Amino acid sequence: MKRNGNVKWLFVLALALSMILAACSGGGSSSSENGSGNDIDEGKGKGIEGGDLVLAVLSDASSLDPAGSNDVPSSVVQANIYETLVKRDDNNNIIAGLAEEWEAIDDTTYEFKLRQGVTFHDGEPFNAEVVKMNLERILDSEVASPRYFLFEMITDVIVKDEHTVQIKTEYPFAPLLAHLSHNGGSMVSPKSIEADYEAMKGGEKAGTVIATNPVGTGFFKFESWTPGNQIKLVKNEDYWGDKVHVDTVTFKVVPESAVRNADLETGFVHIADPVQPNEVAGINEGSFAKVNQKASSSLAYLGFNTEKEPFNDPKVRKAISMLVNKDDISEGVYDGFGIPAKGPLAPGIFGYNEDAKPIDYNLEEAKKLLKEAGFENGFKSSIWTNDNPQRQQIAVLMQEELKKVNIEVEIEVMEFGAYLEKTANGEHDMFILGWSNPTGDADYGLYALFHSSQHGSPGNRSFYGNPEVDKLLEEGRRESDPDERIKIYNKVQEHLIEDAPMAYLIHTEYLTGVSNKIRGFSIGTDGIYQLQGVQFVEEK
């Protein structure tokens, strides 16, 4: 496989990504080679074909259109229906997907040789025209995709022949292959795209057709979706590659952790996500399941709406950040399954600043800053969060800490879909959310969260804007030398710690309950389930 051009960059990225597994392990566990703190398949019986796999998940998807969402609950479902041009292996190396080969023609042009004989679930052929149609849809301002930022540097998609396509970028963009491996680059059936555009002409929102009847090339096909309840997929018998072992997979929305665990124990579900940190030992000591631990590239954060008073004042934001006790959060909320965050990037992510000086807990300095900002007597505000127990616990901790500086906070918990919509619209004051980094690169971890062009659903729900940060983020995208990129991103992180558009809380571990009745399950550092190899096992 040819990988000319940015070879040095790809090697550095692969090396950096491999560090995530060692750097982010927590909870007193030691990470194995695949990033899991334990071997959940050890001692299980022989795998068998067939069966109905059921997952109990905390939140429902917001959309099944890969261009219409940018959240993990949506991505974990989409990843089974759709496929991308390239993928990442267990060590986060770029590998073949729907493209079999690729090479850098020059600094701004990649050419891809596409896999032949691939068809969509509706029988439509996959070819170069389809790649062009999909990428141009994401770049279409009428579609207004929240994943536009992933591919906005693309200027042309050129069909060379039926199975050869070139992608040209405005400037040399080192993480292009990593971005193309992202779920946002999933290939949707051309017939679905055409139908979606027709619906838009009739006044429907972009993605209406695709979101409710998703058609990809993946190893599972969409069967049904009852919003707020479950999504069901079925085996794609015509899949071009290795077929899945199970007949169906169902994602059941089960907000209560106790119910998820009870269903796991009784066998009603086979995967429960997430397991709460204080539940890990109990499940591992039982005979029905084990907890899969996976170091993540994610960030949990407390965000501020920087367009609203008083959070438009960095002194106020820094003061509140100084009231975040990260050790209490790490040990008290997450039972040590994760590490306190210095800034927005997790250790091991390309561009992580090891020397960054985080904002430490300091009550007296917080009082001083609030006085300077004119809020010596405090103010009233609110913290929003969704139906995630750890986020709710963090909100309560912050509520108690903020009382010490006379800031009275009301906590509001809402359903995940409504939460995403309202924070994207900027209706909040403070909010608690997370951001995973599926590409392993600083650009993904910083551009969407902090560039002023990304306000709202693309990722910047803090509505933060700083011309110098914008400039540096744009330079980081255009710089091809890895060492220079690191220098740029170090500067960005210094600005972000000083400006404090959010309080950076913790890089957590993914904790997933896996039944002893199945084998072959894993989860990526981005939180995406790997279900292709899952199979039921013979009972002993």
C-alpha positions as CSV (number, residue, x, y, z in Angstrom):
1,M,0.0,0.0,0.0
2,K,1.4,3.3,-1.0
3,R,1.6,6.2,1.5
4,N,3.9,8.7,0.0
5,G,4.1,12.4,1.0
6,N,3.3,12.6,4.7
7,V,5.0,9.5,5.8
8,K,6.8,11.2,8.7
9,W,3.6,12.6,9.9
10,L,1.8,9.3,9.8
11,F,4.6,7.6,11.8
12,V,4.5,10.3,14.5
13,L,0.7,10.1,14.7
14,A,0.8,6.3,15.1
15,L,3.4,6.6,17.8
16,A,1.5,9.3,19.6
17,L,-1.8,7.3,19.4
18,S,-0.1,4.2,20.9
19,M,0.9,6.2,23.9
20,I,-2.8,6.9,24.8
21,L,-3.2,3.4,26.1
22,A,-0.4,3.6,28.6
23,A,-1.0,7.3,29.5
24,C,-4.7,7.2,30.2
25,S,-5.1,4.0,32.2
26,G,-6.7,4.4,35.6
27,G,-8.6,2.7,38.4
28,G,-5.6,0.8,39.5
29,S,-5.5,-1.4,36.4
30,S,-2.7,-2.1,34.0
31,S,-3.4,-1.8,30.3
32,S,-2.8,-4.7,28.0
33,E,-1.6,-4.4,24.5
34,N,-5.1,-3.7,23.1
35,G,-5.7,-1.1,25.7
36,S,-8.1,-3.2,27.8
37,G,-7.3,-3.5,31.5
38,N,-8.5,-7.1,31.5
39,D,-9.0,-10.1,29.2
40,I,-12.8,-10.4,29.1
41,D,-12.7,-13.4,26.7
42,E,-10.5,-15.5,28.9
43,G,-11.9,-18.9,29.6
44,K,-15.0,-18.5,27.4
45,G,-16.3,-21.3,25.2
46,K,-16.1,-21.8,21.4
47,G,-17.9,-19.2,19.3
48,I,-21.1,-20.0,17.5
49,E,-23.0,-18.4,14.6
50,G,-26.3,-16.6,14.9
51,G,-28.1,-15.0,17.8
52,D,-29.6,-11.6,18.7
53,L,-27.1,-9.3,20.3
54,V,-28.6,-6.6,22.6
55,L,-26.8,-3.6,24.0
56,A,-28.2,-1.5,26.8
57,V,-27.0,2.1,26.3
58,L,-27.4,5.3,28.2
59,S,-28.6,7.6,25.4
60,D,-30.3,7.4,22.1
61,A,-28.8,8.5,18.8
62,S,-29.7,12.0,17.7
63,S,-29.4,11.1,14.0
64,L,-28.4,8.2,11.8
65,D,-27.2,10.6,9.1
66,P,-23.3,10.7,9.4
67,A,-23.4,14.2,8.1
68,G,-26.1,15.2,10.5
69,S,-24.7,14.6,13.9
70,N,-21.5,14.9,15.9
71,D,-22.1,12.9,19.1
72,V,-20.9,9.5,20.2
73,P,-24.4,7.8,20.8
74,S,-25.1,8.5,17.1
75,S,-21.7,7.4,15.9
76,V,-21.7,4.0,17.7
77,V,-24.8,3.0,15.6
78,Q,-23.7,4.6,12.4
79,A,-20.3,2.8,12.5
80,N,-22.1,-0.5,11.9
81,I,-24.3,0.7,9.0
82,Y,-21.7,2.8,7.1
83,E,-18.1,2.5,6.1
84,T,-15.3,5.0,5.3
85,L,-12.6,5.1,2.7
86,V,-9.9,4.2,5.3
87,K,-10.1,2.8,8.8
88,R,-7.8,2.5,11.9
89,D,-6.6,-0.8,13.4
90,D,-6.3,-1.6,17.1
91,N,-3.0,0.4,17.2
92,N,-4.7,3.3,15.4
93,N,-2.7,2.8,12.2
94,I,-4.5,3.8,9.0
95,I,-5.6,0.7,7.1
96,A,-7.7,0.0,4.0
97,G,-11.5,0.5,4.1
98,L,-13.6,1.2,1.0
99,A,-10.3,2.3,-0.5
100,E,-7.7,-0.4,-1.1
101,E,-4.8,1.8,-1.9
102,W,-3.8,5.5,-1.7
103,E,-0.9,7.7,-2.4
104,A,0.0,11.3,-2.1
105,I,0.4,12.7,-5.7
106,D,1.7,16.0,-4.3
107,D,1.4,18.0,-1.1
108,T,-2.3,18.8,-1.7
109,T,-3.5,15.8,-3.7
110,Y,-4.3,12.2,-2.6
111,E,-5.4,9.5,-5.0
112,F,-7.5,6.5,-3.9
113,K,-8.0,3.2,-5.6
114,L,-11.5,2.0,-4.5
115,R,-12.5,-1.5,-3.6
116,Q,-14.5,-3.1,-6.4
117,G,-17.6,-5.2,-6.2
118,V,-19.0,-3.3,-3.1
119,T,-22.8,-2.5,-3.1
120,F,-25.0,-0.5,-0.8
121,H,-27.8,-2.1,1.2
122,D,-30.2,-0.9,-1.5
123,G,-28.2,-2.5,-4.3
124,E,-26.6,0.7,-5.6
125,P,-22.9,0.3,-6.6
126,F,-20.1,2.0,-4.7
127,N,-17.7,3.9,-7.0
128,A,-15.8,7.1,-7.4
129,E,-18.9,9.1,-8.3
130,V,-20.4,8.1,-4.9
131,V,-17.3,9.3,-3.1
132,K,-17.6,12.7,-4.9
133,M,-21.3,12.9,-4.1
134,N,-20.8,12.2,-0.3
135,L,-17.9,14.6,0.2
136,E,-19.6,17.4,-1.7
137,R,-22.7,16.9,0.4
138,I,-20.8,17.4,3.6
139,L,-19.3,20.6,2.1
140,D,-22.7,21.9,0.9
141,S,-23.7,24.9,2.9
142,E,-27.3,24.0,2.4
143,V,-26.8,20.8,4.2
144,A,-24.9,22.7,7.0
145,S,-23.3,19.5,8.3
146,P,-21.8,19.8,11.9
147,R,-19.0,17.6,10.5
148,Y,-18.1,20.2,7.8
149,F,-15.0,21.2,9.8
150,L,-13.5,17.7,9.1
151,F,-13.3,18.3,5.4
152,E,-13.5,22.1,4.8
153,M,-10.0,22.1,3.4
154,I,-11.1,19.9,0.5
155,T,-11.4,22.0,-2.7
156,D,-12.0,19.3,-5.4
157,V,-13.0,15.7,-5.6
158,I,-12.0,14.4,-9.1
159,V,-13.3,11.2,-10.6
160,K,-10.5,9.7,-12.6
161,D,-12.3,6.5,-13.5
162,E,-15.0,4.3,-11.9
163,H,-12.7,3.1,-9.1
164,T,-10.2,5.9,-8.9
165,V,-10.8,9.3,-7.1
166,Q,-8.5,12.2,-6.2
167,I,-9.1,14.5,-3.3
168,K,-7.5,17.9,-3.5
169,T,-7.0,20.2,-0.5
170,E,-6.5,24.0,-0.3
171,Y,-3.3,23.5,1.6
172,P,-1.2,20.5,2.8
173,F,-3.3,19.0,5.5
174,A,-1.4,16.4,7.5
175,P,-4.3,14.6,9.2
176,L,-6.4,14.1,6.0
177,L,-6.3,10.3,6.2
178,A,-7.2,10.4,9.9
179,H,-10.1,12.6,9.1
180,L,-11.3,10.3,6.3
181,S,-11.3,7.5,8.8
182,H,-13.7,9.4,11.0
183,N,-17.4,8.4,10.9
184,G,-18.2,11.8,9.4
185,G,-16.6,10.5,6.2
186,S,-19.0,7.6,5.9
187,M,-20.4,6.7,2.5
188,V,-24.1,7.0,2.0
189,S,-26.1,5.4,-0.8
190,P,-26.4,7.8,-3.8
191,K,-30.1,7.0,-4.1
192,S,-30.5,8.1,-0.4
193,I,-28.6,11.4,-1.1
194,E,-30.7,12.1,-4.1
195,A,-33.9,11.5,-2.1
196,D,-32.7,13.6,0.7
197,Y,-32.1,16.6,-1.7
198,E,-35.6,16.1,-3.1
199,A,-37.0,16.3,0.4
200,M,-35.1,19.5,1.0
201,K,-36.7,21.0,-2.1
202,G,-40.0,20.2,-0.5
203,G,-39.1,22.1,2.7
204,E,-37.7,19.3,4.8
205,K,-34.5,19.7,6.8
206,A,-31.3,18.3,5.4
207,G,-30.8,14.7,6.5
208,T,-34.5,13.9,7.0
209,V,-34.5,10.9,4.6
210,I,-31.1,9.6,5.5
211,A,-31.5,9.9,9.2
212,T,-34.7,7.8,9.3
213,N,-33.7,5.2,6.7
214,P,-29.9,5.0,6.7
215,V,-28.3,3.0,3.8
216,G,-24.6,2.3,3.8
217,T,-22.3,-0.6,2.8
218,G,-21.6,-1.8,6.3
219,F,-21.8,-5.3,7.8
220,F,-25.2,-4.5,9.4
221,K,-28.3,-3.1,7.7
222,F,-30.9,-0.8,9.3
223,E,-34.2,-2.4,10.3
224,S,-36.0,0.0,12.6
225,W,-35.8,2.9,15.1
226,T,-38.2,3.7,17.8
227,P,-36.8,7.0,19.1
228,G,-36.1,7.0,22.8
229,N,-36.5,3.2,22.9
230,Q,-34.3,1.2,20.6
231,I,-32.6,0.9,17.2
232,K,-32.4,-2.5,15.5
233,L,-29.9,-3.6,12.8
234,V,-29.8,-6.9,10.9
235,K,-26.9,-8.9,9.4
236,N,-25.9,-7.8,5.9
237,E,-25.8,-11.2,4.1
238,D,-24.3,-9.5,1.0
239,Y,-21.4,-7.8,2.8
240,W,-18.2,-7.7,0.7
241,G,-15.9,-8.6,3.6
242,D,-16.0,-10.8,6.7
243,K,-19.6,-11.1,7.7
244,V,-20.8,-10.6,11.3
245,H,-21.5,-13.7,13.4
246,V,-24.8,-12.5,15.0
247,D,-28.1,-12.2,13.2
248,T,-29.2,-8.9,14.7
249,V,-28.0,-6.2,17.0
250,T,-30.3,-4.0,19.1
251,F,-29.3,-0.8,20.9
252,K,-31.8,-0.4,23.7
253,V,-32.0,3.0,25.5
254,V,-31.8,2.2,29.3
255,P,-31.0,5.4,31.2
256,E,-30.9,3.7,34.7
257,S,-27.6,2.0,35.5
258,A,-29.1,-0.4,37.9
259,V,-31.6,-1.6,35.2
260,R,-28.7,-2.0,32.7
261,N,-26.8,-4.1,35.1
262,A,-29.8,-6.2,36.1
263,D,-30.6,-6.9,32.5
264,L,-27.0,-7.9,31.9
265,E,-27.1,-10.3,34.9
266,T,-30.4,-11.9,33.7
267,G,-29.2,-12.2,30.1
268,F,-31.8,-9.7,28.6
269,V,-28.8,-7.7,27.3
270,H,-25.3,-8.7,26.5
271,I,-23.4,-5.4,26.7
272,A,-24.1,-2.6,29.2
273,D,-22.7,0.8,28.6
274,P,-21.7,2.6,30.7
275,V,-20.9,0.7,33.9
276,Q,-20.6,3.2,36.8
277,P,-17.1,3.2,38.4
278,N,-18.4,2.1,41.7
279,E,-20.1,-0.9,40.1
280,V,-17.0,-2.4,38.4
281,A,-15.8,-4.6,41.3
282,G,-19.3,-6.0,41.9
283,I,-19.7,-7.1,38.2
284,N,-16.2,-8.5,38.0
285,E,-16.7,-10.5,41.1
286,G,-19.9,-12.0,39.7
287,S,-20.2,-15.0,37.3
288,F,-22.3,-13.4,34.5
289,A,-20.1,-10.7,33.0
290,K,-16.8,-8.8,33.2
291,V,-16.1,-5.1,32.7
292,N,-14.1,-4.1,29.7
293,Q,-11.8,-1.2,30.6
294,K,-10.5,1.0,27.8
295,A,-8.3,4.1,28.1
296,S,-10.0,6.9,26.2
297,S,-9.0,10.0,24.2
298,S,-12.0,11.8,25.6
299,L,-12.3,15.0,27.7
300,A,-15.0,15.7,30.3
301,Y,-15.4,19.4,30.8
302,L,-17.5,22.2,32.4
303,G,-18.2,24.7,29.7
304,F,-19.2,28.3,29.9
305,N,-21.4,30.3,27.5
306,T,-18.8,33.0,26.8
307,E,-21.4,35.1,25.0
308,K,-23.5,35.5,28.2
309,E,-22.7,37.7,31.1
310,P,-20.9,37.2,33.4
311,F,-19.2,34.4,31.5
312,N,-18.0,36.8,28.9
313,D,-15.4,37.8,31.4
314,P,-12.4,35.5,31.5
315,K,-11.8,36.5,35.2
316,V,-15.1,34.9,36.1
317,R,-14.4,31.8,34.1
318,K,-11.0,31.4,35.6
319,A,-12.4,31.9,39.1
320,I,-14.9,29.1,38.6
321,S,-12.2,26.9,37.1
322,M,-10.2,27.5,40.3
323,L,-13.1,26.0,42.3
324,V,-12.9,22.7,40.4
325,N,-11.3,20.0,42.6
326,K,-10.1,17.6,40.0
327,D,-8.8,15.1,42.6
328,D,-12.3,14.9,44.1
329,I,-13.8,14.4,40.7
330,S,-11.2,11.7,39.7
331,E,-11.4,9.7,42.9
332,G,-14.8,10.6,44.3
333,V,-16.8,10.5,41.1
334,Y,-14.8,8.2,38.8
335,D,-13.1,6.0,41.4
336,G,-9.8,6.6,39.8
337,F,-10.8,5.4,36.3
338,G,-9.2,8.3,34.5
339,I,-6.7,11.1,35.0
340,P,-7.2,14.8,35.8
341,A,-7.0,17.0,32.7
342,K,-4.4,19.8,32.4
343,G,-6.1,21.2,29.3
344,P,-8.3,20.0,26.4
345,L,-6.1,17.3,25.0
346,A,-5.5,13.8,26.5
347,P,-2.0,12.5,26.9
348,G,-1.0,10.6,23.8
349,I,-2.9,12.8,21.5
350,F,-0.7,14.4,18.8
351,G,0.0,17.9,20.1
352,Y,-0.6,17.3,23.8
353,N,1.3,19.8,25.8
354,E,3.1,17.9,28.6
355,D,4.4,21.2,30.1
356,A,1.1,23.0,30.3
357,K,0.4,24.6,33.7
358,P,-3.2,23.8,34.6
359,I,-5.5,26.0,36.7
360,D,-5.3,24.5,40.1
361,Y,-7.8,24.7,42.9
362,N,-7.5,28.0,44.8
363,L,-10.4,29.4,46.7
364,E,-8.8,32.6,47.8
365,E,-7.5,33.5,44.3
366,A,-11.0,32.7,42.9
367,K,-12.5,35.2,45.4
368,K,-9.9,37.8,44.3
369,L,-10.7,37.4,40.6
370,L,-14.5,37.6,41.2
371,K,-14.0,40.8,43.2
372,E,-11.9,42.3,40.4
373,A,-14.7,41.3,37.9
374,G,-17.3,43.1,40.1
375,F,-18.9,39.9,41.5
376,E,-17.7,39.9,45.1
377,N,-21.2,39.2,46.2
378,G,-21.7,36.5,43.7
379,F,-24.6,35.9,41.3
380,K,-27.2,33.4,40.3
381,S,-26.7,30.9,37.4
382,S,-27.4,27.4,36.3
383,I,-25.5,24.2,35.3
384,W,-27.0,22.0,32.7
385,T,-26.2,18.4,32.1
386,N,-27.7,15.3,30.5
387,D,-28.7,11.9,31.8
388,N,-25.2,10.9,32.8
389,P,-24.7,10.1,36.5
390,Q,-21.1,11.3,36.6
391,R,-21.9,14.6,35.0
392,Q,-24.8,15.0,37.5
393,Q,-22.4,14.3,40.4
394,I,-19.9,16.8,39.1
395,A,-22.7,19.4,38.9
396,V,-23.6,18.8,42.5
397,L,-19.9,19.1,43.5
398,M,-19.6,22.4,41.6
399,Q,-22.9,23.6,43.1
400,E,-21.4,23.2,46.6
401,E,-18.0,24.7,45.7
402,L,-19.6,27.8,44.1
403,K,-21.6,28.5,47.3
404,K,-18.2,29.3,48.8
405,V,-18.1,32.4,46.6
406,N,-21.8,33.3,46.8
407,I,-22.6,31.9,43.4
408,E,-26.0,30.3,43.6
409,V,-26.4,27.5,41.0
410,E,-29.5,25.6,39.9
411,I,-28.9,22.2,38.3
412,E,-31.0,21.2,35.3
413,V,-30.9,17.6,33.9
414,M,-32.3,16.9,30.5
415,E,-32.6,14.2,27.9
416,F,-29.6,14.0,25.7
417,G,-31.1,15.0,22.4
418,A,-32.8,18.1,23.9
419,Y,-29.6,18.9,25.7
420,L,-27.6,18.9,22.5
421,E,-30.1,21.0,20.7
422,K,-30.4,23.6,23.5
423,T,-26.6,23.9,24.1
424,A,-26.1,24.2,20.3
425,N,-28.5,27.1,20.3
426,G,-26.6,28.8,23.1
427,E,-29.5,28.8,25.6
428,H,-27.3,27.7,28.6
429,D,-25.1,29.4,31.2
430,M,-22.8,26.5,32.3
431,F,-22.9,23.0,31.1
432,I,-21.1,19.6,31.5
433,L,-20.3,17.6,28.5
434,G,-17.6,15.5,26.9
435,W,-15.6,15.4,23.6
436,S,-13.8,12.3,22.2
437,N,-10.9,12.4,19.8
438,P,-11.4,9.7,17.1
439,T,-8.6,11.0,14.9
440,G,-5.9,11.2,17.6
441,D,-4.8,14.6,16.4
442,A,-4.8,18.1,18.0
443,D,-6.8,19.5,15.1
444,Y,-9.8,17.5,15.9
445,G,-9.5,18.1,19.7
446,L,-9.1,21.8,19.3
447,Y,-10.6,23.2,16.1
448,A,-14.2,22.1,16.6
449,L,-14.2,23.0,20.3
450,F,-12.6,26.5,20.0
451,H,-12.5,28.0,16.6
452,S,-15.0,30.8,16.2
453,S,-16.4,29.3,13.0
454,Q,-17.6,26.2,14.9
455,H,-20.1,27.8,17.3
456,G,-23.0,25.5,18.3
457,S,-23.5,21.9,17.0
458,P,-20.1,21.4,15.3
459,G,-18.6,21.5,18.8
460,N,-17.9,25.0,20.1
461,R,-20.9,25.1,22.6
462,S,-18.9,27.6,24.7
463,F,-19.3,30.1,21.8
464,Y,-15.7,31.0,22.4
465,G,-13.8,33.2,20.0
466,N,-10.3,34.5,20.1
467,P,-8.7,35.9,16.9
468,E,-5.2,34.7,18.0
469,V,-6.5,31.2,18.7
470,D,-8.3,31.1,15.4
471,K,-5.1,32.2,13.6
472,L,-3.0,29.5,15.4
473,L,-5.6,26.8,14.7
474,E,-5.6,27.7,11.0
475,E,-1.8,27.6,11.0
476,G,-1.8,24.2,12.7
477,R,-4.0,22.8,9.9
478,R,-1.7,24.2,7.2
479,E,1.7,23.2,8.7
480,S,3.0,19.9,7.5
481,D,6.0,19.6,9.7
482,P,5.1,17.7,12.9
483,D,7.5,19.5,15.1
484,E,6.2,22.9,14.0
485,R,2.6,21.7,14.5
486,I,3.4,20.7,18.1
487,K,4.8,24.2,18.7
488,I,1.6,25.8,17.3
489,Y,-0.6,23.6,19.4
490,N,1.4,24.2,22.5
491,K,0.7,28.0,22.1
492,V,-3.0,27.2,21.5
493,Q,-3.3,25.3,24.7
494,E,-1.6,28.1,26.7
495,H,-4.2,30.5,25.4
496,L,-7.0,28.1,26.2
497,I,-5.8,27.6,29.8
498,E,-5.5,31.4,30.2
499,D,-8.9,32.2,28.6
500,A,-10.7,29.3,30.3
501,P,-13.6,28.9,28.0
502,M,-14.2,25.7,29.8
503,A,-12.9,24.0,32.9
504,Y,-11.0,20.9,31.8
505,L,-12.0,18.1,34.2
506,I,-10.8,14.5,33.4
507,H,-9.8,12.1,30.7
508,T,-11.9,9.0,31.7
509,E,-11.8,5.3,30.9
510,Y,-14.6,3.6,29.1
511,L,-16.2,1.0,31.3
512,T,-18.5,-1.5,29.5
513,G,-20.2,-4.6,31.0
514,V,-19.8,-7.6,28.7
515,S,-21.7,-10.8,29.2
516,N,-19.9,-14.1,29.5
517,K,-22.2,-15.4,26.8
518,I,-20.4,-13.5,24.1
519,R,-16.8,-13.0,22.9
520,G,-15.0,-10.7,20.5
521,F,-16.2,-7.3,21.8
522,S,-13.9,-4.3,22.1
523,I,-14.3,-0.5,22.1
524,G,-12.1,2.1,20.5
525,T,-10.4,5.0,22.3
526,D,-13.1,7.1,20.7
527,G,-15.9,5.1,22.4
528,I,-17.0,3.3,19.2
529,Y,-18.1,-0.3,19.8
530,Q,-16.4,-2.9,17.6
531,L,-19.2,-5.4,16.9
532,Q,-18.1,-7.1,13.7
533,G,-16.3,-9.9,15.5
534,V,-18.8,-10.4,18.4
535,Q,-20.3,-13.9,18.7
536,F,-22.1,-16.0,21.2
537,V,-20.3,-18.8,22.8
538,E,-21.2,-22.4,23.5
539,E,-22.5,-23.0,27.0
540,K,-20.2,-25.1,29.1
